[in-house]
Amino acid sequence: MAQTKPVIEIVNVVASATIEQRLDLLDITKKFPDVEYHPEQFPGAVFRLRNPKTATLLFSTGKMVCTGAKSEELAVKAVNTVVQKMRKDKIKIKNESIVTVQNIVSSINLGGRVSLEQAARTLPRSMYEPEQFPGLIHRMLDPKTVILIFASGKLVCVGARQEDEIRRSVNQIHSELEEKNLMVYD
């Protein structure tokens, strides 16, 4: 059976951001009762948004970490929304946020099964220890990502900083699995 096009779904984008000024986290929690802040447990406050559905960690240094976005664009939107909401509630923020995507996590379905034992022997930079973990861990050099390959033909790609790096990684590994006859289609 001919190869199908892999189905790629971005499940999480982690982005760091800074506004290059200090934040008074206690003041923020007074103005936003939904913001979680327990300094005795963790030094950051958690600012959750419903749309886009994300959680942004705020630190007193002015640094932030946004998780949960489903695209680079939504991660940037989430951070900017948090900054706008704070400004609207009279928290003085002089600068615009500088957002940097740190990691994009995606799940992929190749539409066929993968022979992991054979793949472990054939693919360079791969590790497969089924007693430890059910997937094969494959490290790509360009783009620099890590792909977890499961016998079901499902993959998880981590480490990408841009969405096109995911597509390149997935297409590369899919072609390699095809060329080496490691894919089985029903």
N, C-alpha and C positions, 0 to 999 in steps of 0.2 A: 504494500500500500504506500502511496506517495506521502511525503512529509507534509504536515499541516503547519500553518503559521502559528508560532507560540502565542498564547494569550497572556499578556502581561498586565498585572494590576499593582499599582503603587499602594502600599498599605500604611506607610509612615514616612514622613519627611521630618528630619531633625535639623533645626537651624539654630545657629547662635546669633545673637544680636547685641548691639550696644547703642546707648544714647550718649555715651561719653560724659556722664555726670552722675553724681550719687543720687540714690533714691531712699526716701524715708519709708520703709516698709510698714511701720506702725501706722503712719498717716494714711497710707494706701488702704490698709485693712479697716481703718475707721470709715473711710469714704466708700469702700467696697466691701460690705459685710460678707459677701460670698467668697472673697479671696481667702484662701487658707494660709495661715502663717503660724508655725509652731517652732520658734527659734531654738528651743531647747532640743528639738529633734533634727531640724534641718535649717540651714541658714537662708533659704530662699522662700519666697511667697509664691503660691500657685494661683495664677489668674486663668480661669477657664472661660472659654467662649463656646457658645452653642453653634455659631455660624461664622467662620468654619469651625467645626468641632475640634478644638485644640486645647492644650494646656500650655501656658507659658510660665516658666519659672522666672521670677524677678529677684535679682540680688541687689543688695545695697550699693554695690559698685557701679550699678547702671547696666550691668550685663544681664542678658536674658537668654533662655533656651526654650525654644518652641518645639513641641512634639505633637504628633497626631494628625498633621496636615496630610492631605492625599496628593499634593503636588507642590512643586517649588513655589508656584504663584500663590497658592493658598497659605503657605508658610509665611511668605512676605506679607500677605494681606492680614493674617492673624496678628503678627507683631505690630503692624501699623495700626490695626484696630485697637489693640491694647493701649498703645501710646495715645491715640485719639481719645479713648475713653478717659484715660487719666487726665489729659489736658482739659477735657470738658468738665471734669470734677475738680478743677483748680489745682492740679498738681503741676507745678512749673517744670516743663520739659523744653529746654532751649533748642536742642538739635533734633534732626530727623534720625530715625533708627537706621543703623547700618546692619543689614541682614546677610549672613553667609550660610549657605546650605552645607551641613557637615556630613550628612548620611541620608541616603534614600534606601528604604527597604521595600522590596517588591516580591510578589509571589507570581510564579509563572507556571503555566500548564503546557507541556510540550505535545500533549495529545497522543502519547504512546508510552510504553514502559521502557525503563533503562536497565541494562544489565550492569549492576554496580560492581560485582566481582571483576568482570572483564574491564570495566571502565577504570577501576583502581589500578589495574596492571598496565593500562594503555595510556591514560592521561597523565601528562607531567604535572608536578606540583599538586598532587591529589593525595588525600588521606582518607582511608576507609577502615574503620574499626567498628564493625556492627555490634560488638558487645558493649561498646561505649556510647554509640550514637547511630541511629538507623540510616543516616545519609552519608554520602561521600562529600568531603569538603574539598573544593577545587579553588585554588588561588590563581586569579588571572593577573597578567602583568600589564596589559594595555587593553582596555582601561583597568586600573588597579581596583578590582572588586573581588569579593569572595562569593562563590556560588555553592549553595548546598543542593546536592542532587539526590533525589529520592527515587526508589525503584518504580514508583507510580508514575514517573514522568513529571512530577511536580518539582519545581526549583524554588529556592529563596535566594535572592541576590541582595547583598549588603555591601556598603562601602562606596557606592556611587555618590557623586556630588552633583551630577546633572542627569536629567532624565534620558538624554541620548546615550549616556554611558551604560545605562541598563540595557537599552536596545542593542547596542554594540556587543556587550558581554553575552547577552542571551543568544543573539544570532551567531556569534562566534562559537559558543559551546554547543549549540544545536547543530551547526554545520560539522563540528568536530565529531560529535556523537554519531551523526549520520554517516560521515566518511568512514568511520572506524566500525561501522555496522553494530553499534551499541544500542540502537533504538529498535524496539519491537512494537509494531502496530498490529492491532487486532483486526 
